[in-house]
């Protein structure tokens, strides 16, 4: 069944812009990205939108729909009523390049700041076999498609531009937690998380978890455990004492 939907789409660039009103046909089973493509084909050939797989796996088509960070390709039109006006805007936490396309290079800079996996120096290839118990805690974090919706909705980044220098955001704090949980990683991830990536600035509102399209429990399974380990190391007297006692070789 086809009906005429009312859309409001943000049009503009880094110098400014505004919402433009459209009426566009919607067919049964379509998603919001289908409608944006129809607008490009029939009414606004210069409408800019970033997308790739249209299957919820590349993370390219992140935007805000009626104020909520979502993937355009995974938001079904059946979510809305036929009378509803659907507003599509770019992610608010990042600078606009044009229309729905934002500059997410902040995230790539933060990714480069996270040191890679650091195994023991004397470990040779084939000397260690991973068991499922070694990886099951951090396995869900590997589902991340880097859509950066969690980064966009995190108010520490979204509402305070000045925090971006000191705060890496939930996606990369989750990456640090994943490496810290690895039984062979030797880097001091807890120190890095707190002092270099701003873990203490996260106040665990769980907004990042709520918008994750892969349903990763970012707050409960990554950020809170990392915070607990940092606090134990810094304030637990037994942990502190243990760190000062030399180990036998």
Secondary structure as the mmCIF struct_conf table of DSSP 4:
data_model
#
loop_
_struct_conf.conf_type_id
_struct_conf.id
_struct_conf.beg_label_comp_id
_struct_conf.beg_label_asym_id
_struct_conf.beg_label_seq_id
_struct_conf.end_label_comp_id
_struct_conf.end_label_asym_id
_struct_conf.end_label_seq_id
STRN STRN1 UNK A 3 UNK A 13
TURN_TY1_P TURN_TY1_P1 UNK A 14 UNK A 15
STRN STRN2 UNK A 16 UNK A 26
TURN_TY1_P TURN_TY1_P2 UNK A 28 UNK A 29
STRN STRN3 UNK A 31 UNK A 31
HELX_RH_AL_P HELX_RH_AL_P1 UNK A 32 UNK A 42
TURN_TY1_P TURN_TY1_P3 UNK A 43 UNK A 43
TURN_TY1_P TURN_TY1_P4 UNK A 45 UNK A 46
BEND BEND1 UNK A 52 UNK A 52
BEND BEND2 UNK A 54 UNK A 58
TURN_TY1_P TURN_TY1_P5 UNK A 60 UNK A 61
STRN STRN4 UNK A 62 UNK A 65
TURN_TY1_P TURN_TY1_P6 UNK A 66 UNK A 67
STRN STRN5 UNK A 68 UNK A 71
HELX_RH_3T_P HELX_RH_3T_P1 UNK A 72 UNK A 74
STRN STRN6 UNK A 76 UNK A 76
HELX_RH_3T_P HELX_RH_3T_P2 UNK A 77 UNK A 79
BEND BEND3 UNK A 80 UNK A 80
TURN_TY1_P TURN_TY1_P7 UNK A 82 UNK A 83
HELX_LH_PP_P HELX_LH_PP_P1 UNK A 84 UNK A 84
STRN STRN7 UNK A 85 UNK A 89
TURN_TY1_P TURN_TY1_P8 UNK A 92 UNK A 93
BEND BEND4 UNK A 94 UNK A 94
STRN STRN8 UNK A 96 UNK A 98
TURN_TY1_P TURN_TY1_P9 UNK A 99 UNK A 100
STRN STRN9 UNK A 101 UNK A 102
HELX_RH_AL_P HELX_RH_AL_P2 UNK A 105 UNK A 113
BEND BEND5 UNK A 114 UNK A 114
HELX_LH_PP_P HELX_LH_PP_P2 UNK A 115 UNK A 117
TURN_TY1_P TURN_TY1_P10 UNK A 121 UNK A 122
HELX_LH_PP_P HELX_LH_PP_P3 UNK A 123 UNK A 124
TURN_TY1_P TURN_TY1_P11 UNK A 125 UNK A 126
BEND BEND6 UNK A 127 UNK A 127
HELX_RH_AL_P HELX_RH_AL_P3 UNK A 132 UNK A 135
TURN_TY1_P TURN_TY1_P12 UNK A 136 UNK A 138
HELX_RH_3T_P HELX_RH_3T_P3 UNK A 139 UNK A 143
HELX_RH_AL_P HELX_RH_AL_P4 UNK A 149 UNK A 153
HELX_RH_AL_P HELX_RH_AL_P5 UNK A 155 UNK A 158
BEND BEND7 UNK A 159 UNK A 159
HELX_RH_3T_P HELX_RH_3T_P4 UNK A 161 UNK A 165
TURN_TY1_P TURN_TY1_P13 UNK A 166 UNK A 166
HELX_RH_AL_P HELX_RH_AL_P6 UNK A 170 UNK A 180
TURN_TY1_P TURN_TY1_P14 UNK A 181 UNK A 181
BEND BEND8 UNK A 182 UNK A 182
TURN_TY1_P TURN_TY1_P15 UNK A 183 UNK A 184
BEND BEND9 UNK A 187 UNK A 187
HELX_RH_AL_P HELX_RH_AL_P7 UNK A 189 UNK A 191
HELX_RH_PI_P HELX_RH_PI_P1 UNK A 192 UNK A 196
BEND BEND10 UNK A 197 UNK A 197
HELX_RH_3T_P HELX_RH_3T_P5 UNK A 199 UNK A 201
HELX_RH_AL_P HELX_RH_AL_P8 UNK A 207 UNK A 211
TURN_TY1_P TURN_TY1_P16 UNK A 213 UNK A 214
HELX_RH_AL_P HELX_RH_AL_P9 UNK A 218 UNK A 218
HELX_RH_PI_P HELX_RH_PI_P2 UNK A 219 UNK A 223
HELX_RH_AL_P HELX_RH_AL_P10 UNK A 224 UNK A 235
HELX_RH_AL_P HELX_RH_AL_P11 UNK A 237 UNK A 244
BEND BEND11 UNK A 245 UNK A 245
HELX_LH_PP_P HELX_LH_PP_P4 UNK A 246 UNK A 248
#
